[in-house]
């Protein structure tokens, strides 16, 4: 999923490359495409709107340093905002050291819940934790 999303964002940023200055028109064109990509990826529209507003605010009228291109500058601004949005620090999973910890995973069909659960279970097993996976898909019993 992230590979597809990053590829689409990369394609949207190709339009701004080769420009000598970041203008309101080329920024808005690129960010309109990025907003559409985020919404297609089921990002909440309020989150996408706020993200685009922050990137626009930071990018408007910035002069391009001679050693970098507008595409590189807007890519850095978008990267910085994505890091701020997704979280810039690593937080460990809080597990009950003396008993059972229940973790519920929810999401849209095809969003990678099963793969995530398998990888999480593997990591917890490597940490010498006992793991039990329980399928609870009430709409697709065959998926269990």
N, CA, C and O atoms as CSV, one atom per row, in Angstrom:
chain,resi,resn,atom,element,x,y,z
A,1,UNK,N,N,0.813,-1.184,0.000
A,1,UNK,CA,C,0.000,0.000,0.000
A,1,UNK,C,C,0.864,1.259,0.000
A,1,UNK,O,O,0.623,2.176,-0.785
A,2,UNK,N,N,1.881,1.308,0.885
A,2,UNK,CA,C,2.728,2.487,0.949
A,2,UNK,C,C,3.556,2.662,-0.314
A,2,UNK,O,O,3.841,3.788,-0.721
A,3,UNK,N,N,3.948,1.542,-0.942
A,3,UNK,CA,C,4.721,1.643,-2.177
A,3,UNK,C,C,3.885,2.290,-3.273
A,3,UNK,O,O,4.375,3.138,-4.020
A,4,UNK,N,N,2.617,1.883,-3.366
A,4,UNK,CA,C,1.715,2.446,-4.364
A,4,UNK,C,C,1.474,3.928,-4.095
A,4,UNK,O,O,1.471,4.743,-5.018
A,5,UNK,N,N,1.272,4.267,-2.828
A,5,UNK,CA,C,1.046,5.652,-2.447
A,5,UNK,C,C,2.268,6.513,-2.747
A,5,UNK,O,O,2.138,7.616,-3.278
A,6,UNK,N,N,3.451,6.014,-2.409
A,6,UNK,CA,C,4.666,6.800,-2.668
A,6,UNK,C,C,4.921,6.951,-4.164
A,6,UNK,O,O,5.416,7.990,-4.603
A,7,UNK,N,N,4.592,5.938,-4.945
A,7,UNK,CA,C,4.748,6.030,-6.399
A,7,UNK,C,C,3.816,7.091,-6.982
A,7,UNK,O,O,4.221,7.868,-7.846
A,8,UNK,N,N,2.583,7.122,-6.516
A,8,UNK,CA,C,1.627,8.126,-6.996
A,8,UNK,C,C,2.059,9.537,-6.606
A,8,UNK,O,O,1.947,10.464,-7.408
A,9,UNK,N,N,2.552,9.704,-5.379
A,9,UNK,CA,C,3.029,11.029,-4.947
A,9,UNK,C,C,4.247,11.440,-5.761
A,9,UNK,O,O,4.371,12.600,-6.152
A,10,UNK,N,N,5.145,10.498,-6.019
A,10,UNK,CA,C,6.326,10.777,-6.835
A,10,UNK,C,C,5.919,11.242,-8.233
A,10,UNK,O,O,6.504,12.184,-8.769
A,11,UNK,N,N,4.926,10.591,-8.819
A,11,UNK,CA,C,4.447,10.992,-10.146
A,11,UNK,C,C,3.825,12.384,-10.115
A,11,UNK,O,O,3.975,13.153,-11.064
A,12,UNK,N,N,3.122,12.712,-9.020
A,12,UNK,CA,C,2.521,14.042,-8.897
A,12,UNK,C,C,3.597,15.121,-8.777
A,12,UNK,O,O,3.413,16.239,-9.258
A,13,UNK,N,N,4.720,14.786,-8.136
A,13,UNK,CA,C,5.789,15.771,-7.943
A,13,UNK,C,C,6.630,15.971,-9.200
A,13,UNK,O,O,7.358,16.958,-9.301
A,14,UNK,N,N,6.542,15.052,-10.158
A,14,UNK,CA,C,7.305,15.200,-11.404
A,14,UNK,C,C,6.899,16.458,-12.152
A,14,UNK,O,O,7.706,17.046,-12.871
A,15,UNK,N,N,5.639,16.873,-11.983
A,15,UNK,CA,C,5.127,18.042,-12.688
A,15,UNK,C,C,5.834,19.330,-12.262
A,15,UNK,O,O,5.942,20.269,-13.050
A,16,UNK,N,N,6.311,19.373,-11.029
A,16,UNK,CA,C,6.899,20.604,-10.505
A,16,UNK,C,C,8.408,20.687,-10.750
A,16,UNK,O,O,9.022,21.737,-10.558
A,17,UNK,N,N,8.988,19.579,-11.173
A,17,UNK,CA,C,10.433,19.570,-11.411
A,17,UNK,C,C,10.783,20.427,-12.624
A,17,UNK,O,O,9.986,20.547,-13.554
A,18,UNK,N,N,11.949,21.010,-12.613
A,18,UNK,CA,C,12.396,21.817,-13.731
A,18,UNK,C,C,11.967,23.269,-13.646
A,18,UNK,O,O,12.324,24.065,-14.513
A,19,UNK,N,N,11.212,23.631,-12.625
A,19,UNK,CA,C,10.780,25.017,-12.435
A,19,UNK,C,C,11.860,25.755,-11.632
A,19,UNK,O,O,12.529,25.153,-10.792
A,20,UNK,N,N,12.025,27.041,-11.888
A,20,UNK,CA,C,13.024,27.825,-11.172
A,20,UNK,C,C,12.529,28.379,-9.862
A,20,UNK,O,O,13.326,28.749,-9.000
A,21,UNK,N,N,11.209,28.440,-9.699
A,21,UNK,CA,C,10.620,29.001,-8.490
A,21,UNK,C,C,9.314,28.280,-8.196
A,21,UNK,O,O,8.590,27.875,-9.106
A,22,UNK,N,N,9.033,28.132,-6.934
A,22,UNK,CA,C,7.756,27.562,-6.539
A,22,UNK,C,C,6.710,28.671,-6.586
A,22,UNK,O,O,6.757,29.605,-5.785
A,23,UNK,N,N,5.773,28.574,-7.515
A,23,UNK,CA,C,4.722,29.578,-7.633
A,23,UNK,C,C,3.425,29.023,-7.082
A,23,UNK,O,O,3.299,27.823,-6.839
A,24,UNK,N,N,2.469,29.908,-6.889
A,24,UNK,CA,C,1.176,29.483,-6.369
A,24,UNK,C,C,0.507,28.491,-7.312
A,24,UNK,O,O,-0.131,27.538,-6.866
A,25,UNK,N,N,0.651,28.715,-8.613
A,25,UNK,CA,C,0.015,27.819,-9.588
A,25,UNK,C,C,0.620,26.421,-9.578
A,25,UNK,O,O,-0.109,25.431,-9.505
A,26,UNK,N,N,1.972,26.329,-9.651
A,26,UNK,CA,C,2.550,24.981,-9.707
A,26,UNK,C,C,2.435,24.247,-8.376
A,26,UNK,O,O,2.353,23.019,-8.350
A,27,UNK,N,N,2.429,24.991,-7.271
A,27,UNK,CA,C,2.221,24.354,-5.966
A,27,UNK,C,C,0.787,23.836,-5.865
A,27,UNK,O,O,0.561,22.697,-5.455
A,28,UNK,N,N,-0.176,24.675,-6.239
A,28,UNK,CA,C,-1.575,24.258,-6.104
A,28,UNK,C,C,-1.905,23.085,-7.022
A,28,UNK,O,O,-2.674,22.201,-6.645
A,29,UNK,N,N,-1.328,23.071,-8.224
A,29,UNK,CA,C,-1.570,21.939,-9.131
A,29,UNK,C,C,-1.048,20.635,-8.534
A,29,UNK,O,O,-1.745,19.621,-8.533
A,30,UNK,N,N,0.177,20.670,-8.031
A,30,UNK,CA,C,0.775,19.464,-7.454
A,30,UNK,C,C,0.045,19.028,-6.193
A,30,UNK,O,O,-0.203,17.838,-5.996
A,31,UNK,N,N,-0.296,19.975,-5.349
A,31,UNK,CA,C,-0.951,19.617,-4.094
A,31,UNK,C,C,-2.395,19.170,-4.306
A,31,UNK,O,O,-2.912,18.378,-3.518
A,32,UNK,N,N,-3.044,19.653,-5.339
A,32,UNK,CA,C,-4.390,19.174,-5.670
A,32,UNK,C,C,-4.322,17.684,-6.022
A,32,UNK,O,O,-5.170,16.890,-5.614
A,33,UNK,N,N,-3.297,17.335,-6.784
A,33,UNK,CA,C,-3.106,15.929,-7.153
A,33,UNK,C,C,-2.771,15.087,-5.913
A,33,UNK,O,O,-3.271,13.970,-5.776
A,34,UNK,N,N,-1.940,15.608,-5.021
A,34,UNK,CA,C,-1.577,14.878,-3.792
A,34,UNK,C,C,-2.795,14.722,-2.891
A,34,UNK,O,O,-2.976,13.673,-2.272
A,35,UNK,N,N,-3.633,15.756,-2.808
A,35,UNK,CA,C,-4.865,15.657,-2.021
A,35,UNK,C,C,-5.744,14.528,-2.572
A,35,UNK,O,O,-6.294,13.739,-1.804
A,36,UNK,N,N,-5.872,14.453,-3.880
A,36,UNK,CA,C,-6.674,13.399,-4.505
A,36,UNK,C,C,-6.092,12.018,-4.195
A,36,UNK,O,O,-6.830,11.070,-3.929
A,37,UNK,N,N,-4.768,11.916,-4.230
A,37,UNK,CA,C,-4.093,10.649,-3.932
A,37,UNK,C,C,-4.360,10.232,-2.484
A,37,UNK,O,O,-4.647,9.066,-2.214
A,38,UNK,N,N,-4.266,11.180,-1.562
A,38,UNK,CA,C,-4.521,10.874,-0.150
A,38,UNK,C,C,-5.966,10.434,0.065
A,38,UNK,O,O,-6.227,9.484,0.803
A,39,UNK,N,N,-6.902,11.123,-0.579
A,39,UNK,CA,C,-8.307,10.758,-0.424
A,39,UNK,C,C,-8.588,9.392,-1.042
A,39,UNK,O,O,-9.389,8.626,-0.507
A,40,UNK,N,N,-7.936,9.080,-2.165
A,40,UNK,CA,C,-8.074,7.751,-2.774
A,40,UNK,C,C,-7.527,6.665,-1.863
A,40,UNK,O,O,-7.973,5.519,-1.915
A,41,UNK,N,N,-6.551,7.030,-1.020
A,41,UNK,CA,C,-5.951,6.071,-0.085
A,41,UNK,C,C,-6.718,6.013,1.237
A,41,UNK,O,O,-6.225,5.466,2.224
A,42,UNK,N,N,-7.936,6.585,1.249
A,42,UNK,CA,C,-8.830,6.568,2.417
A,42,UNK,C,C,-8.305,7.354,3.609
A,42,UNK,O,O,-8.616,7.031,4.756
A,43,UNK,N,N,-7.505,8.392,3.340
A,43,UNK,CA,C,-7.107,9.303,4.406
A,43,UNK,C,C,-8.307,10.202,4.685
A,43,UNK,O,O,-8.952,10.679,3.751
A,44,UNK,N,N,-8.609,10.437,5.946
A,44,UNK,CA,C,-9.727,11.290,6.327
A,44,UNK,C,C,-9.596,12.642,5.635
A,44,UNK,O,O,-8.505,13.211,5.583
A,45,UNK,N,N,-10.702,13.158,5.104
A,45,UNK,CA,C,-10.627,14.398,4.334
A,45,UNK,C,C,-10.154,15.579,5.173
A,45,UNK,O,O,-9.493,16.475,4.646
A,46,UNK,N,N,-10.477,15.602,6.471
A,46,UNK,CA,C,-10.004,16.693,7.332
A,46,UNK,C,C,-8.490,16.615,7.509
A,46,UNK,O,O,-7.805,17.638,7.509
A,47,UNK,N,N,-7.974,15.398,7.661
A,47,UNK,CA,C,-6.527,15.203,7.801
A,47,UNK,C,C,-5.825,15.602,6.510
A,47,UNK,O,O,-4.800,16.283,6.541
A,48,UNK,N,N,-6.376,15.178,5.376
A,48,UNK,CA,C,-5.783,15.525,4.080
A,48,UNK,C,C,-5.816,17.031,3.858
A,48,UNK,O,O,-4.839,17.608,3.379
A,49,UNK,N,N,-6.918,17.668,4.199
A,49,UNK,CA,C,-7.052,19.121,4.025
A,49,UNK,C,C,-6.041,19.866,4.888
A,49,UNK,O,O,-5.372,20.784,4.416
A,50,UNK,N,N,-5.933,19.472,6.143
A,50,UNK,CA,C,-4.981,20.118,7.056
A,50,UNK,C,C,-3.542,19.906,6.582
A,50,UNK,O,O,-2.725,20.825,6.637
A,51,UNK,N,N,-3.237,18.695,6.118
A,51,UNK,CA,C,-1.903,18.383,5.611
A,51,UNK,C,C,-1.565,19.278,4.417
A,51,UNK,O,O,-0.482,19.862,4.369
A,52,UNK,N,N,-2.481,19.389,3.459
A,52,UNK,CA,C,-2.260,20.203,2.263
A,52,UNK,C,C,-2.102,21.670,2.639
A,52,UNK,O,O,-1.264,22.369,2.068
A,53,UNK,N,N,-2.904,22.146,3.600
A,53,UNK,CA,C,-2.791,23.540,4.038
A,53,UNK,C,C,-1.422,23.829,4.645
A,53,UNK,O,O,-0.829,24.873,4.376
A,54,UNK,N,N,-0.926,22.911,5.457
A,54,UNK,CA,C,0.392,23.109,6.074
A,54,UNK,C,C,1.500,23.116,5.030
A,54,UNK,O,O,2.405,23.948,5.087
A,55,UNK,N,N,1.431,22.190,4.074
A,55,UNK,CA,C,2.447,22.133,3.021
A,55,UNK,C,C,2.388,23.401,2.174
A,55,UNK,O,O,3.428,23.966,1.835
A,56,UNK,N,N,1.183,23.853,1.829
A,56,UNK,CA,C,1.021,25.068,1.027
A,56,UNK,C,C,1.613,26.270,1.752
A,56,UNK,O,O,2.316,27.084,1.153
A,57,UNK,N,N,1.322,26.372,3.043
A,57,UNK,CA,C,1.820,27.480,3.847
A,57,UNK,C,C,3.355,27.517,3.868
A,57,UNK,O,O,3.960,28.585,3.769
A,58,UNK,N,N,3.966,26.348,3.996
A,58,UNK,CA,C,5.428,26.282,4.053
A,58,UNK,C,C,6.078,26.499,2.688
A,58,UNK,O,O,7.192,27.017,2.607
A,59,UNK,N,N,5.382,26.104,1.610
A,59,UNK,CA,C,5.995,26.132,0.280
A,59,UNK,C,C,5.787,27.447,-0.470
A,59,UNK,O,O,6.565,27.769,-1.367
A,60,UNK,N,N,4.760,28.204,-0.120
A,60,UNK,CA,C,4.435,29.408,-0.889
A,60,UNK,C,C,5.599,30.388,-0.938
A,60,UNK,O,O,6.100,30.836,0.093
A,61,UNK,N,N,6.016,30.710,-2.155
A,61,UNK,CA,C,7.006,31.757,-2.365
A,61,UNK,C,C,8.419,31.430,-1.949
A,61,UNK,O,O,9.277,32.313,-1.970
A,62,UNK,N,N,8.698,30.184,-1.567
A,62,UNK,CA,C,10.065,29.845,-1.173
A,62,UNK,C,C,10.976,29.902,-2.386
A,62,UNK,O,O,10.675,29.324,-3.430
A,63,UNK,N,N,12.073,30.591,-2.241
A,63,UNK,CA,C,13.072,30.628,-3.305
A,63,UNK,C,C,13.789,29.287,-3.347
A,63,UNK,O,O,14.047,28.668,-2.315
A,64,UNK,N,N,14.096,28.864,-4.532
A,64,UNK,CA,C,14.806,27.599,-4.682
A,64,UNK,C,C,16.296,27.872,-4.575
A,64,UNK,O,O,16.849,28.681,-5.320
A,65,UNK,N,N,16.933,27.192,-3.645
A,65,UNK,CA,C,18.377,27.313,-3.461
A,65,UNK,C,C,19.045,26.765,-4.714
A,65,UNK,O,O,18.549,25.817,-5.323
A,66,UNK,N,N,20.154,27.352,-5.093
A,66,UNK,CA,C,20.771,26.994,-6.370
A,66,UNK,C,C,21.142,25.514,-6.470
A,66,UNK,O,O,21.210,24.974,-7.574
A,67,UNK,N,N,21.382,24.856,-5.347
A,67,UNK,CA,C,21.807,23.456,-5.407
A,67,UNK,C,C,20.635,22.465,-5.425
A,67,UNK,O,O,20.846,21.270,-5.635
A,68,UNK,N,N,19.402,22.945,-5.206
A,68,UNK,CA,C,18.260,22.035,-5.241
A,68,UNK,C,C,17.192,22.567,-6.191
A,68,UNK,O,O,17.164,23.751,-6.528
A,69,UNK,N,N,16.328,21.672,-6.605
A,69,UNK,CA,C,15.258,22.027,-7.527
A,69,UNK,C,C,13.963,22.232,-6.742
A,69,UNK,O,O,13.877,21.828,-5.583
A,70,UNK,N,N,12.954,22.855,-7.359
A,70,UNK,CA,C,11.664,22.993,-6.673
A,70,UNK,C,C,11.072,21.645,-6.289
A,70,UNK,O,O,10.447,21.517,-5.236
A,71,UNK,N,N,11.266,20.641,-7.135
A,71,UNK,CA,C,10.762,19.305,-6.819
A,71,UNK,C,C,11.389,18.749,-5.555
A,71,UNK,O,O,10.712,18.128,-4.736
A,72,UNK,N,N,12.690,18.975,-5.399
A,72,UNK,CA,C,13.367,18.500,-4.195
A,72,UNK,C,C,12.882,19.251,-2.961
A,72,UNK,O,O,12.708,18.658,-1.897
A,73,UNK,N,N,12.662,20.560,-3.104
A,73,UNK,CA,C,12.215,21.366,-1.968
A,73,UNK,C,C,10.810,20.956,-1.532
A,73,UNK,O,O,10.566,20.754,-0.342
A,74,UNK,N,N,9.892,20.831,-2.480
A,74,UNK,CA,C,8.521,20.452,-2.119
A,74,UNK,C,C,8.490,19.025,-1.586
A,74,UNK,O,O,7.681,18.714,-0.711
A,75,UNK,N,N,9.360,18.150,-2.100
A,75,UNK,CA,C,9.448,16.786,-1.586
A,75,UNK,C,C,9.884,16.803,-0.126
A,75,UNK,O,O,9.340,16.060,0.692
A,76,UNK,N,N,10.850,17.636,0.205
A,76,UNK,CA,C,11.301,17.736,1.598
A,76,UNK,C,C,10.198,18.291,2.492
A,76,UNK,O,O,9.997,17.806,3.606
A,77,UNK,N,N,9.488,19.298,2.013
A,77,UNK,CA,C,8.399,19.867,2.806
A,77,UNK,C,C,7.318,18.819,3.044
A,77,UNK,O,O,6.815,18.692,4.160
A,78,UNK,N,N,6.958,18.071,2.010
A,78,UNK,CA,C,5.942,17.020,2.147
A,78,UNK,C,C,6.434,15.919,3.080
A,78,UNK,O,O,5.672,15.432,3.915
A,79,UNK,N,N,7.692,15.524,2.947
A,79,UNK,CA,C,8.264,14.505,3.832
A,79,UNK,C,C,8.204,14.957,5.289
A,79,UNK,O,O,7.790,14.195,6.163
A,80,UNK,N,N,8.618,16.198,5.547
A,80,UNK,CA,C,8.602,16.715,6.924
A,80,UNK,C,C,7.190,16.726,7.505
A,80,UNK,O,O,6.995,16.396,8.675
A,81,UNK,N,N,6.208,17.105,6.690
A,81,UNK,CA,C,4.824,17.137,7.167
A,81,UNK,C,C,4.273,15.727,7.386
A,81,UNK,O,O,3.506,15.502,8.322
A,82,UNK,N,N,4.659,14.776,6.527
A,82,UNK,CA,C,4.228,13.392,6.737
A,82,UNK,C,C,4.815,12.823,8.030
A,82,UNK,O,O,4.129,12.115,8.768
A,83,UNK,N,N,6.072,13.131,8.297
A,83,UNK,CA,C,6.702,12.672,9.540
A,83,UNK,C,C,5.975,13.273,10.743
A,83,UNK,O,O,5.724,12.584,11.732
A,84,UNK,N,N,5.638,14.569,10.651
A,84,UNK,CA,C,4.914,15.217,11.752
A,84,UNK,C,C,3.517,14.611,11.917
A,84,UNK,O,O,3.042,14.437,13.040
A,85,UNK,N,N,2.867,14.293,10.807
A,85,UNK,CA,C,1.513,13.737,10.851
A,85,UNK,C,C,1.499,12.317,11.402
A,85,UNK,O,O,0.645,11.980,12.223
A,86,UNK,N,N,2.435,11.481,10.960
A,86,UNK,CA,C,2.458,10.083,11.363
A,86,UNK,C,C,3.147,9.856,12.698
A,86,UNK,O,O,2.975,8.803,13.311
A,87,UNK,N,N,3.917,10.820,13.154
A,87,UNK,CA,C,4.624,10.691,14.424
A,87,UNK,C,C,6.112,10.608,14.189
A,87,UNK,O,O,6.584,9.777,13.414
A,88,UNK,N,N,6.841,11.463,14.852
A,88,UNK,CA,C,8.276,11.536,14.616
A,88,UNK,C,C,9.088,10.698,15.595
A,88,UNK,O,O,10.299,10.552,15.432
A,89,UNK,N,N,8.431,10.152,16.603
A,89,UNK,CA,C,9.180,9.357,17.579
A,89,UNK,C,C,8.661,7.922,17.599
A,89,UNK,O,O,7.506,7.657,17.267
A,90,UNK,N,N,9.530,7.014,17.990
A,90,UNK,CA,C,9.199,5.597,18.083
A,90,UNK,C,C,8.597,5.326,19.455
A,90,UNK,O,O,9.179,5.703,20.472
A,91,UNK,N,N,7.456,4.686,19.493
A,91,UNK,CA,C,6.802,4.348,20.751
A,91,UNK,C,C,6.616,2.841,20.811
A,91,UNK,O,O,6.073,2.235,19.886
A,92,UNK,N,N,7.062,2.252,21.889
A,92,UNK,CA,C,6.925,0.810,22.068
A,92,UNK,C,C,5.478,0.457,22.384
A,92,UNK,O,O,4.744,1.251,22.974
A,93,UNK,N,N,5.088,-0.727,21.989
A,93,UNK,CA,C,3.769,-1.259,22.293
A,93,UNK,C,C,3.715,-1.550,23.788
A,93,UNK,O,O,4.614,-2.189,24.334
A,94,UNK,N,N,2.666,-1.083,24.444
A,94,UNK,CA,C,2.546,-1.289,25.891
A,94,UNK,C,C,1.838,-2.607,26.146
A,94,UNK,O,O,0.646,-2.749,25.874
A,95,UNK,N,N,2.580,-3.565,26.669
A,95,UNK,CA,C,2.052,-4.889,26.969
A,95,UNK,C,C,1.985,-5.092,28.470
A,95,UNK,O,O,2.850,-4.621,29.209
A,96,UNK,N,N,0.965,-5.788,28.911
A,96,UNK,CA,C,0.814,-6.107,30.322
A,96,UNK,C,C,1.892,-7.129,30.686
A,96,UNK,O,O,1.845,-8.254,30.187
A,97,UNK,N,N,2.858,-6.781,31.537
A,97,UNK,CA,C,3.967,-7.707,31.827
A,97,UNK,C,C,3.545,-8.938,32.625
A,97,UNK,O,O,4.234,-9.958,32.588
A,98,UNK,N,N,2.435,-8.861,33.337
A,98,UNK,CA,C,2.064,-9.993,34.194
A,98,UNK,C,C,0.830,-10.753,33.724
A,98,UNK,O,O,0.382,-11.673,34.409
A,99,UNK,N,N,0.280,-10.397,32.594
A,99,UNK,CA,C,-0.926,-11.087,32.172
A,99,UNK,C,C,-1.197,-10.946,30.687
A,99,UNK,O,O,-0.281,-10.797,29.878
A,100,UNK,N,N,-2.468,-10.998,30.351
A,100,UNK,CA,C,-2.904,-10.985,28.971
A,100,UNK,C,C,-3.060,-9.554,28.456
A,100,UNK,O,O,-3.549,-8.671,29.161
A,101,UNK,N,N,-2.641,-9.352,27.235
A,101,UNK,CA,C,-2.852,-8.078,26.549
A,101,UNK,C,C,-3.654,-8.372,25.291
A,101,UNK,O,O,-3.244,-9.180,24.458
A,102,UNK,N,N,-4.802,-7.712,25.156
A,102,UNK,CA,C,-5.635,-7.897,23.967
A,102,UNK,C,C,-5.374,-6.747,23.000
A,102,UNK,O,O,-5.349,-5.582,23.394
A,103,UNK,N,N,-5.180,-7.090,21.735
A,103,UNK,CA,C,-4.962,-6.089,20.691
A,103,UNK,C,C,-5.983,-6.351,19.600
A,103,UNK,O,O,-6.012,-7.438,19.023
A,104,UNK,N,N,-6.824,-5.362,19.311
A,104,UNK,CA,C,-7.811,-5.506,18.252
A,104,UNK,C,C,-7.340,-4.710,17.038
A,104,UNK,O,O,-6.937,-3.554,17.163
A,105,UNK,N,N,-7.392,-5.329,15.879
A,105,UNK,CA,C,-6.969,-4.692,14.636
A,105,UNK,C,C,-8.197,-4.576,13.738
A,105,UNK,O,O,-8.856,-5.574,13.446
A,106,UNK,N,N,-8.501,-3.359,13.305
A,106,UNK,CA,C,-9.639,-3.127,12.420
A,106,UNK,C,C,-9.175,-2.331,11.216
A,106,UNK,O,O,-8.169,-1.624,11.277
A,107,UNK,N,N,-9.907,-2.447,10.129
A,107,UNK,CA,C,-9.572,-1.692,8.935
A,107,UNK,C,C,-10.378,-2.170,7.749
A,107,UNK,O,O,-11.129,-3.141,7.839
A,108,UNK,N,N,-10.217,-1.483,6.647
A,108,UNK,CA,C,-10.934,-1.824,5.430
A,108,UNK,C,C,-10.430,-3.128,4.839
A,108,UNK,O,O,-9.310,-3.557,5.116
A,109,UNK,N,N,-11.277,-3.761,4.011
A,109,UNK,CA,C,-10.858,-4.976,3.325
A,109,UNK,C,C,-9.645,-4.683,2.456
A,109,UNK,O,O,-9.616,-3.693,1.725
A,110,UNK,N,N,-8.657,-5.544,2.542
A,110,UNK,CA,C,-7.473,-5.391,1.707
A,110,UNK,C,C,-6.470,-4.384,2.218
A,110,UNK,O,O,-5.522,-4.048,1.508
A,111,UNK,N,N,-6.656,-3.887,3.444
A,111,UNK,CA,C,-5.733,-2.871,3.954
A,111,UNK,C,C,-4.510,-3.468,4.640
A,111,UNK,O,O,-3.621,-2.722,5.049
A,112,UNK,N,N,-4.439,-4.796,4.778
A,112,UNK,CA,C,-3.246,-5.431,5.319
A,112,UNK,C,C,-3.341,-5.847,6.775
A,112,UNK,O,O,-2.316,-6.013,7.438
A,113,UNK,N,N,-4.555,-6.018,7.285
A,113,UNK,CA,C,-4.723,-6.397,8.689
A,113,UNK,C,C,-4.114,-7.759,8.995
A,113,UNK,O,O,-3.407,-7.906,9.993
A,114,UNK,N,N,-4.374,-8.749,8.159
A,114,UNK,CA,C,-3.867,-10.096,8.403
A,114,UNK,C,C,-2.348,-10.120,8.345
A,114,UNK,O,O,-1.700,-10.742,9.187
A,115,UNK,N,N,-1.786,-9.453,7.366
A,115,UNK,CA,C,-0.333,-9.387,7.244
A,115,UNK,C,C,0.270,-8.697,8.456
A,115,UNK,O,O,1.269,-9.161,9.007
A,116,UNK,N,N,-0.337,-7.584,8.874
A,116,UNK,CA,C,0.146,-6.874,10.052
A,116,UNK,C,C,0.102,-7.765,11.285
A,116,UNK,O,O,1.060,-7.814,12.056
A,117,UNK,N,N,-1.021,-8.475,11.471
A,117,UNK,CA,C,-1.162,-9.355,12.640
A,117,UNK,C,C,-0.108,-10.451,12.647
A,117,UNK,O,O,0.455,-10.769,13.695
A,118,UNK,N,N,0.162,-11.030,11.480
A,118,UNK,CA,C,1.180,-12.078,11.392
A,118,UNK,C,C,2.561,-11.524,11.751
A,118,UNK,O,O,3.320,-12.164,12.478
A,119,UNK,N,N,2.880,-10.343,11.245
A,119,UNK,CA,C,4.185,-9.741,11.546
A,119,UNK,C,C,4.293,-9.346,13.017
A,119,UNK,O,O,5.348,-9.506,13.632
A,120,UNK,N,N,3.206,-8.833,13.576
A,120,UNK,CA,C,3.198,-8.480,14.998
A,120,UNK,C,C,3.356,-9.732,15.853
A,120,UNK,O,O,4.109,-9.727,16.827
A,121,UNK,N,N,2.651,-10.803,15.497
A,121,UNK,CA,C,2.764,-12.058,16.250
A,121,UNK,C,C,4.188,-12.597,16.191
A,121,UNK,O,O,4.718,-13.062,17.200
A,122,UNK,N,N,4.805,-12.537,15.024
A,122,UNK,CA,C,6.181,-12.997,14.879
A,122,UNK,C,C,7.124,-12.183,15.764
A,122,UNK,O,O,8.002,-12.735,16.427
A,123,UNK,N,N,6.929,-10.868,15.763
A,123,UNK,CA,C,7.799,-10.010,16.580
A,123,UNK,C,C,7.608,-10.297,18.072
A,123,UNK,O,O,8.580,-10.347,18.825
A,124,UNK,N,N,6.370,-10.481,18.493
A,124,UNK,CA,C,6.113,-10.781,19.897
A,124,UNK,C,C,6.691,-12.141,20.290
A,124,UNK,O,O,7.190,-12.303,21.404
A,125,UNK,N,N,6.626,-13.116,19.383
A,125,UNK,CA,C,7.229,-14.431,19.646
A,125,UNK,C,C,8.743,-14.299,19.805
A,125,UNK,O,O,9.343,-14.967,20.646
A,126,UNK,N,N,9.356,-13.437,18.995
A,126,UNK,CA,C,10.801,-13.212,19.112
A,126,UNK,C,C,11.160,-12.578,20.449
A,126,UNK,O,O,12.288,-12.715,20.922
A,127,UNK,N,N,10.196,-11.881,21.062
A,127,UNK,CA,C,10.399,-11.272,22.379
A,127,UNK,C,C,9.983,-12.218,23.506
A,127,UNK,O,O,9.815,-11.809,24.655
A,128,UNK,N,N,9.819,-13.512,23.139
A,128,UNK,CA,C,9.483,-14.570,24.096
A,128,UNK,C,C,8.098,-14.385,24.714
A,128,UNK,O,O,7.881,-14.763,25.865
A,129,UNK,N,N,7.173,-13.815,23.972
A,129,UNK,CA,C,5.788,-13.676,24.411
A,129,UNK,C,C,4.960,-14.791,23.782
A,129,UNK,O,O,5.254,-15.230,22.670
A,130,UNK,N,N,3.940,-15.247,24.476
A,130,UNK,CA,C,3.013,-16.223,23.925
A,130,UNK,C,C,1.958,-15.453,23.138
A,130,UNK,O,O,1.459,-14.422,23.590
A,131,UNK,N,N,1.626,-15.967,21.960
A,131,UNK,CA,C,0.713,-15.255,21.060
A,131,UNK,C,C,-0.442,-16.158,20.672
A,131,UNK,O,O,-0.247,-17.343,20.401
A,132,UNK,N,N,-1.640,-15.604,20.644
A,132,UNK,CA,C,-2.824,-16.296,20.152
A,132,UNK,C,C,-3.531,-15.352,19.193
A,132,UNK,O,O,-3.881,-14.231,19.561
A,133,UNK,N,N,-3.741,-15.806,17.962
A,133,UNK,CA,C,-4.475,-15.016,16.978
A,133,UNK,C,C,-5.884,-15.577,16.875
A,133,UNK,O,O,-6.064,-16.790,16.767
A,134,UNK,N,N,-6.884,-14.701,16.906
A,134,UNK,CA,C,-8.279,-15.130,16.780
A,134,UNK,C,C,-8.936,-14.328,15.668
A,134,UNK,O,O,-8.945,-13.097,15.697
A,135,UNK,N,N,-9.488,-15.039,14.683
A,135,UNK,CA,C,-10.195,-14.374,13.588
A,135,UNK,C,C,-11.603,-14.042,14.051
A,135,UNK,O,O,-12.251,-14.861,14.704
A,136,UNK,N,N,-12.074,-12.872,13.725
A,136,UNK,CA,C,-13.404,-12.447,14.161
A,136,UNK,C,C,-14.151,-11.736,13.038
A,136,UNK,O,O,-14.895,-10.787,13.288
A,137,UNK,N,N,-13.957,-12.188,11.812
A,137,UNK,CA,C,-14.614,-11.582,10.657
A,137,UNK,C,C,-16.024,-12.139,10.555
A,137,UNK,O,O,-16.215,-13.268,10.103
A,138,UNK,N,N,-17.014,-11.355,10.973
A,138,UNK,CA,C,-18.391,-11.844,10.985
A,138,UNK,C,C,-19.046,-11.746,9.607
A,138,UNK,O,O,-20.062,-12.397,9.362
A,139,UNK,N,N,-18.492,-10.960,8.724
A,139,UNK,CA,C,-19.081,-10.783,7.396
A,139,UNK,C,C,-18.531,-11.756,6.375
A,139,UNK,O,O,-19.206,-12.066,5.393
A,140,UNK,N,N,-17.319,-12.243,6.585
A,140,UNK,CA,C,-16.704,-13.175,5.636
A,140,UNK,C,C,-16.182,-14.395,6.400
A,140,UNK,O,O,-14.977,-14.524,6.612
A,141,UNK,N,N,-17.074,-15.278,6.808
A,141,UNK,CA,C,-16.644,-16.441,7.594
A,141,UNK,C,C,-15.626,-17.305,6.883
A,141,UNK,O,O,-14.820,-17.968,7.535
A,142,UNK,N,N,-15.645,-17.313,5.556
A,142,UNK,CA,C,-14.684,-18.120,4.814
A,142,UNK,C,C,-13.278,-17.574,4.976
A,142,UNK,O,O,-12.306,-18.307,4.792
A,143,UNK,N,N,-13.152,-16.297,5.318
A,143,UNK,CA,C,-11.834,-15.701,5.504
A,143,UNK,C,C,-11.126,-16.240,6.740
A,143,UNK,O,O,-9.898,-16.213,6.822
A,144,UNK,N,N,-11.901,-16.726,7.694
A,144,UNK,CA,C,-11.316,-17.263,8.921
A,144,UNK,C,C,-10.518,-18.494,8.613
A,144,UNK,O,O,-9.942,-19.099,9.518
